Structure formats: C-alpha cells, structure tokens
Amino acid sequence: MLKLIKEAAERLAPVLSATPVIFSSSLTDILGFPCHLKLENLQKTGSFKSRGAYNKIASLTPEEKTRGVVTASSGNHAQGVAWASSRLGINSTVVMPETTPINKYTATRGYGAAVVFWGASFDEAYAKAKTLAEEKNLTLIPPFDDEIIIAGQGTIGLELMSALTSFDTVIAPVGGGGLISGIACALKESGPDVKIIGVKAEGDCAIADGIAVKKLGDITSPLIQRHVDSVVSVSEAAIAAAILILLERKKLVVEGAGAVTVAAALEKKLPHAPKKAVFILSGGNIDVTTLDRVLRLGLLKEGRVVRISTNVPDRPGSLAALTSIIASCRANILRVAHERDAVDSPIGSTKLDIILEVEGREHAKRIFKTLRENGYEI
C-alpha cells in the first residue's frame, strides 16, 4: 500500500496543497500532553475526501472517464468527487441521503455534480448509486473501500512525517475506514513506532453524519485490523464540547466527524497517555444551523449555560430585584420566560424560567447560593 500512497502523493501534488500541522498550547494544557492538529478542515472542498476522490478519478482509463462517474455520499466525498470531476472535465452524479444537510448538497451542486436524493442512510444511497452505474453505464467511485481511494487519504500520513520530527500517537476518525487505514498504512509501513487510535461516534449521532457508516469495507477492515491499535467511541455531548473548544480556543470550524478525535481525549477515552499526539481534524463542512445547536450543547456540557426556575411576587419591581442580584453575580441573562398560569405557582406569584450564561459549574453554584440567601427558592 505504501507504494500506492507515494504514487498518490505525486498525482495530488499539482492540485492539492499539504494542510498545516499546528501545535495547540490550549489543548496541551487541558489534556496534559503535547497536542498537534492536522487541519484537513482547511483542505480543498473542506475535507480530506478530495485527496482520495481526485486520486481515483485521475487514475481512471480514458474510456471510464468518458462514461462519467457516480458515487454516494452524505457530503464530503460528494464534494470531493464533484470537484475532482469538474477539474478533470468529467461528468459526475452524486446520490445523497434525504437527510443530507443543505450546505453539503448545495456545495456539491456548486462544484458541478448532478445530485440525486435517495433513502434515509448512506447504505441506501450507495445501493442506488450502484443501480445507476449499471443502468447508465457510469463508473462507480467508492467512498472508501478502494485501494486508490485509500492511497489518496494515506498521503496525510506522509505529510505528518514530513511536518513533525517525532510523534507517538495519531488519532483519526473512523467511518468506512478509508481515512484511518490510509494513514495507518503510510505510517506503519514507513517504520515509525506510532500508535494509531480510531474514533467512532456512539449510536445514531446526528452531528457526526460524516462517519455515519454502519460497517467497515472489505478492503479497509483487514487494513485496520493489521495497523490500527485501538478504536474507541465518544458521545454526542463530547463531540459538541470539542467543536466548541476548537472554535473558541483555536478559531477553527470543525464538523462533528472531524472533532471526534479531540472529543475522545476530552472524554478520557484514549487507551494510553500520549507523549506527543496528532489529532486529525478531517473536515469543516458543518451546517450553520447545526453549528448553532451544537454550540449550545457544548456550552451545556461545560456547565456554561444553566437554567433556573423560581417564583416571584406578581407585582412591579419583582423581576428587576431578581435580575439585579443575578447581575451582581456577574452572570449574563440570555432569556427570561414569564408563566403567570403555572399550576405549581402560588396565587399572586409568577413563575420565571431564566437561562444564564456563566463561567462554569462553580460560578453557577455561587449564584444559586446567593439567590437562596436572598429568599428565592431555586
């Protein structure tokens, strides 16, 4: 596989730049070991997928290129195929699940592909892509289970060895396995003594749709068994917290599938303490409305947004008295909801639901204590 990866690097060099590898002092302080980030969210089309897509399509025979290509994807592979096809002057069709975020299918169309919506999952969309390939004599471009695709993704491993003199752990997302198997082959077959850790999202995680694949491929599975040291799973709340930290601390927009690597460390799921770790941030194509919801979840996970409920006398000045106490505690009021008809409120009282932005859980406890000392039942 290493030979194919080196050939892919030569093929990609004229069209794709190596993405940065940066040191994160903030994550290093939080996690307690040196942390580097591989910024595939800054790659062309916003993810690593353009590597494998271009490598595969550029290596097709003239006859295969003439027929046009078809693939299935929930977003990033779709954009990679659309971009690569347009650059090479090839017609492309992409089958996307009905649940695909708006920003991903509009971007795919923007890169020049014809988009077909089919099914509620990747597996259903991929089955449709296979059907279209047979019916319309199109060349099928697999999303991950293909040696040339894997080799394209594996060029990330070569870039890591070029950018860093040493590292002992690489943490990468796991969906269908193309990314992690490519990186693992590049590193393990080149000789460095490096631990490769894969990260999946727990259950049906909506904010990590980019790795929402039910099973590994026939090619990727044995490569992962041979070269990947362990695979862990992380919660949706941890992914949201990771997205928030990357945005706040590093000013990086990273999608859920790309943030799972940092989430695993935050959730203390790594099987060992690295001496020098590299986190693969595989993509940055997150829908703006999803980002808003994810950031709220991340704030809740960190205890920086809290909701309190209390009853106040239903007379002028009651709300002002309460909010002045909150202001003195240096909390920010995000929302206040009045409910005069609440069945659990005494007659003559109004129930208030208040959402506060606070520094963290200890700050929230101090606010609760102050309110109780002033006669409020929280």
Secondary structure by P-SEA (a helix, b strand, c coil): caaaaaaaaaaacccccbbbbbbbaaaaaaaccbbbbbcccccccccaaaaaaaaaaaaccaaaaaabbbbccccaaaaaaaaaaaaabbbbbbbbcccccaaaaaaaaaabbbbbbbcccaaaaaaaaaaaaaaabbbbbbccccaaaaaaaaaaaaaaaaacccccbbbbbbcccaaaaaaaaaaaaaccbbbbbbbbbccccccccccccccccaaaaaaaaccccbbbbbcaaaaaaaaaaaaaccccccccccaaaaaaaaaccccccccbbbbbcccccccaaaaaaaaaaaaaaaccbbbbbbccccccaaaaaaaaaaaaacccccbbbbbcccccccccbbbbbbbbbcccaaaaaaaaaaaaaacccc
